[in-house]
Amino acid sequence: MRDQFLADGFVKVEGAFPVDTASACAEILWRQTGCDPQDPGTWTKPVHWVFDRTEPPFIEAANTPALHAAFDELVGPGRWLPRRSLGSFPLRFPHEEEPDDAGWHIEASFLPEGATQYHANVSSRERALLMLFLFSEVGPQEAPTRIRVGSHLDVPPVLARFGETGASPFTIAAEVDQVSAHRPTVLATGSPGDVYLCHPFLVHAAQPHHGTRPRFMAQPPLQPAGPFDIAHGSSPVELAIRTTLTGQAS
């Protein structure tokens, strides 16, 4: 897992949480959209955004033994905070209208004092991982997230110029796209209960939904218990950043 994460910037944990839990979460999410799962005529928007959910199925999905073991492996034992909710659900529906959020980017993680937009910085302040939780079957036609394999290694030099203050992903979007354009692309497909654990700097993008089944997914952060030490830290998250900036992992 460590080696794959360091090289590719992500790992897929199949069956990370039970299918029954995924179904219970999906049922709640359907209610939040106001759409009828049996009537495509009610699916009037290409994407419905749902935010923080604290119902038990979501907490159960985020806190399985398989996920906690993976967090320990990738971030370090005692170095991450358990999720007490899940949030940021871009629920994508088949629709002729193109989404307006399909550009290549990384996620922001913190709001600097006096800023109006969230930022990311080279030490990945306040984000240990980007996570993609699948609550529905996601095939190639059902708007799976696009991932540029290994792109987490292209981003640290971009962010390093901005120091600890960091930059908004909107500010660096064009450069992030350009420096990672040579990377191969894979699709975050899978089944209910699968989870992709991604390096905070992994370059990814949404895409239009060309299938028939809505795609239900969450993309919450895993938050660190304290600041990362990219100069000396030994977690794969820190090692990937240091390797890129210094050319060596030790």
C-alpha positions as CSV (number, residue, x, y, z in Angstrom):
1,M,0.0,0.0,0.0
2,R,2.8,2.4,0.9
3,D,4.7,1.8,-2.3
4,Q,1.6,2.2,-4.5
5,F,0.6,5.3,-2.7
6,L,4.1,6.9,-3.1
7,A,4.2,6.0,-6.8
8,D,0.6,6.6,-7.9
9,G,-0.7,9.1,-5.3
10,F,-3.7,6.9,-4.4
11,V,-4.8,3.5,-3.3
12,K,-8.2,1.9,-3.8
13,V,-9.6,0.0,-0.7
14,E,-12.3,-2.3,-2.1
15,G,-15.1,-3.1,0.3
16,A,-13.8,-0.6,2.8
17,F,-17.3,-0.4,4.4
18,P,-20.3,-2.7,4.1
19,V,-22.7,-2.6,1.1
20,D,-25.6,-2.3,3.6
21,T,-24.1,0.8,5.1
22,A,-23.7,2.3,1.6
23,S,-27.3,1.6,0.8
24,A,-28.4,3.3,4.0
25,C,-26.3,6.3,3.2
26,A,-27.7,6.4,-0.4
27,E,-31.3,6.4,0.9
28,I,-30.6,9.5,3.1
29,L,-28.8,11.2,0.2
30,W,-31.8,10.6,-2.2
31,R,-34.0,12.4,0.4
32,Q,-31.6,15.3,0.5
33,T,-31.9,15.8,-3.3
34,G,-35.7,15.8,-3.4
35,C,-35.5,13.5,-6.4
36,D,-37.4,10.2,-6.9
37,P,-35.0,7.3,-7.5
38,Q,-37.6,5.6,-9.6
39,D,-38.5,8.7,-11.8
40,P,-35.7,10.1,-14.0
41,G,-38.0,12.9,-14.8
42,T,-37.3,14.4,-11.4
43,W,-33.5,14.4,-12.1
44,T,-33.5,18.0,-13.3
45,K,-29.9,19.0,-12.4
46,P,-26.6,17.6,-13.5
47,V,-25.3,17.7,-9.9
48,H,-26.8,18.0,-6.4
49,W,-24.5,19.1,-3.7
50,V,-25.1,17.7,-0.2
51,F,-22.9,18.7,2.7
52,D,-22.2,17.5,6.3
53,R,-24.1,14.4,7.3
54,T,-23.9,13.1,10.9
55,E,-26.3,10.2,10.6
56,P,-24.9,6.9,12.0
57,P,-24.5,5.2,8.6
58,F,-22.1,7.9,7.5
59,I,-20.1,7.7,10.7
60,E,-20.0,3.9,10.3
61,A,-18.8,4.2,6.7
62,A,-15.9,6.4,7.7
63,N,-14.7,4.4,10.7
64,T,-14.2,0.8,9.7
65,P,-11.2,-1.3,10.8
66,A,-10.0,-1.5,7.1
67,L,-10.0,2.3,6.8
68,H,-8.4,3.0,10.1
69,A,-5.6,0.5,9.3
70,A,-5.1,2.3,6.0
71,F,-5.0,5.7,7.7
72,D,-2.3,4.4,10.0
73,E,-0.3,3.0,7.1
74,L,-0.5,6.2,5.0
75,V,-0.6,9.0,7.6
76,G,0.8,7.3,10.7
77,P,-0.8,5.9,13.9
78,G,-2.1,8.7,16.1
79,R,-1.5,11.3,13.4
80,W,-5.1,11.6,12.0
81,L,-8.5,12.5,13.4
82,P,-11.5,10.1,13.2
83,R,-14.3,11.4,11.0
84,R,-17.5,12.2,13.0
85,S,-19.4,13.0,9.9
86,L,-19.1,12.8,6.1
87,G,-19.6,15.8,3.9
88,S,-19.1,17.3,0.4
89,F,-21.2,15.0,-1.7
90,P,-21.3,15.9,-5.4
91,L,-24.2,13.7,-6.5
92,R,-24.0,13.5,-10.3
93,F,-27.0,12.7,-12.5
94,P,-27.4,11.9,-16.2
95,H,-28.1,15.3,-17.8
96,E,-27.6,17.1,-21.1
97,E,-26.2,20.1,-19.4
98,E,-22.4,20.0,-18.9
99,P,-21.0,20.4,-15.4
100,D,-19.1,23.7,-14.7
101,D,-16.7,22.1,-12.3
102,A,-14.8,19.7,-14.5
103,G,-11.3,21.3,-14.6
104,W,-8.2,19.6,-13.3
105,H,-7.3,20.7,-9.8
106,I,-6.2,19.9,-6.3
107,E,-8.3,20.5,-3.2
108,A,-8.0,23.4,-0.8
109,S,-7.7,22.7,2.9
110,F,-7.5,25.8,5.1
111,L,-8.6,29.5,5.2
112,P,-5.7,31.9,5.9
113,E,-6.4,34.9,8.0
114,G,-7.9,37.7,5.9
115,A,-8.4,35.5,2.9
116,T,-11.7,35.0,1.1
117,Q,-10.8,31.7,-0.6
118,Y,-9.5,28.4,0.9
119,H,-5.9,27.6,0.2
120,A,-3.5,24.7,0.0
121,N,0.2,24.9,1.0
122,V,3.3,22.8,0.5
123,S,3.0,21.1,3.9
124,S,-0.6,20.2,3.3
125,R,-1.9,22.1,6.3
126,E,-5.2,20.6,7.7
127,R,-5.5,17.8,5.1
128,A,-4.0,14.4,5.5
129,L,-5.8,12.7,2.6
130,L,-8.5,13.3,0.0
131,M,-11.0,10.5,0.1
132,L,-13.5,9.3,-2.4
133,F,-16.3,7.2,-0.9
134,L,-18.6,5.4,-3.3
135,F,-22.2,4.9,-2.4
136,S,-23.4,3.7,-5.8
137,E,-22.1,1.5,-8.6
138,V,-19.7,3.7,-10.6
139,G,-18.8,2.6,-14.1
140,P,-16.9,4.4,-16.8
141,Q,-20.0,6.2,-18.1
142,E,-21.3,7.3,-14.7
143,A,-19.1,10.4,-14.2
144,P,-16.2,8.7,-12.3
145,T,-13.6,11.1,-11.0
146,R,-10.7,11.4,-13.4
147,I,-7.3,10.9,-11.7
148,R,-3.8,11.7,-13.1
149,V,-1.6,8.9,-11.8
150,G,1.5,10.2,-10.1
151,S,0.5,13.8,-10.3
152,H,0.9,14.4,-6.6
153,L,4.6,14.5,-7.4
154,D,4.2,17.4,-9.8
155,V,2.4,19.8,-7.4
156,P,4.8,20.4,-4.5
157,P,7.2,22.6,-6.5
158,V,4.2,24.7,-7.6
159,L,3.0,25.2,-4.0
160,A,6.5,25.7,-2.6
161,R,6.8,29.2,-4.2
162,F,3.9,30.4,-2.0
163,G,5.4,29.3,1.3
164,E,3.2,28.5,4.3
165,T,0.5,30.9,3.2
166,G,-0.1,28.7,0.2
167,A,-2.4,29.6,-2.6
168,S,-6.0,29.1,-3.7
169,P,-6.4,26.1,-6.1
170,F,-8.0,28.6,-8.5
171,T,-4.8,30.6,-8.6
172,I,-2.7,27.7,-9.5
173,A,-5.2,25.6,-11.5
174,A,-3.7,26.4,-14.9
175,E,-0.2,25.6,-13.8
176,V,-1.2,22.4,-12.0
177,D,-3.0,21.3,-15.1
178,Q,0.1,22.0,-17.3
179,V,2.7,20.3,-15.1
180,S,0.6,17.2,-14.7
181,A,-0.7,16.9,-18.3
182,H,1.9,14.2,-19.1
183,R,0.5,11.8,-16.5
184,P,-1.8,8.9,-17.5
185,T,-5.4,9.1,-16.5
186,V,-7.5,6.5,-14.7
187,L,-11.1,6.6,-13.6
188,A,-12.3,6.2,-10.0
189,T,-14.8,3.4,-10.8
190,G,-16.0,0.8,-8.3
191,S,-18.8,-0.5,-6.2
192,P,-20.7,0.7,-3.2
193,G,-18.4,0.5,-0.2
194,D,-15.2,1.1,-2.1
195,V,-13.0,4.1,-1.0
196,Y,-10.1,5.8,-2.9
197,L,-7.5,7.2,-0.5
198,C,-5.6,10.0,-2.3
199,H,-2.6,12.1,-1.6
200,P,-3.7,15.7,-0.9
201,F,-1.9,16.9,-4.0
202,L,-3.3,14.4,-6.4
203,V,-4.6,16.2,-9.5
204,H,-8.1,15.1,-10.4
205,A,-11.2,16.3,-12.2
206,A,-15.0,15.7,-12.5
207,Q,-16.6,14.9,-15.9
208,P,-20.1,14.8,-17.5
209,H,-22.4,11.9,-16.7
210,H,-23.1,9.8,-19.8
211,G,-24.7,6.8,-18.1
212,T,-28.1,6.0,-16.7
213,R,-27.6,5.6,-13.0
214,P,-26.8,8.6,-10.7
215,R,-23.4,8.6,-9.1
216,F,-23.4,9.0,-5.3
217,M,-20.0,9.8,-3.9
218,A,-18.5,11.7,-1.0
219,Q,-15.1,13.5,-1.2
220,P,-14.2,14.5,2.4
221,P,-10.8,15.2,3.8
222,L,-9.0,13.1,6.4
223,Q,-7.6,15.7,8.8
224,P,-4.3,15.4,10.5
225,A,-3.9,15.4,14.3
226,G,-1.1,18.0,13.9
227,P,1.1,19.7,11.3
228,F,3.1,17.5,8.9
229,D,6.9,17.6,9.0
230,I,7.9,17.4,5.3
231,A,11.5,17.8,6.2
232,H,11.7,14.8,8.5
233,G,8.4,13.0,8.6
234,S,8.2,9.3,7.5
235,S,4.6,8.9,6.4
236,P,4.0,8.3,2.7
237,V,2.2,11.7,2.6
238,E,5.3,13.5,3.8
239,L,7.8,11.3,1.9
240,A,6.1,12.0,-1.4
241,I,6.4,15.8,-0.9
242,R,10.0,15.6,0.3
243,T,11.1,13.3,-2.5
244,T,9.8,15.8,-5.0
245,L,11.3,18.8,-3.4
246,T,14.7,17.4,-2.5
247,G,15.1,14.4,-4.8
248,Q,15.5,12.0,-1.9
249,A,13.2,10.4,0.7
250,S,15.5,10.4,3.7
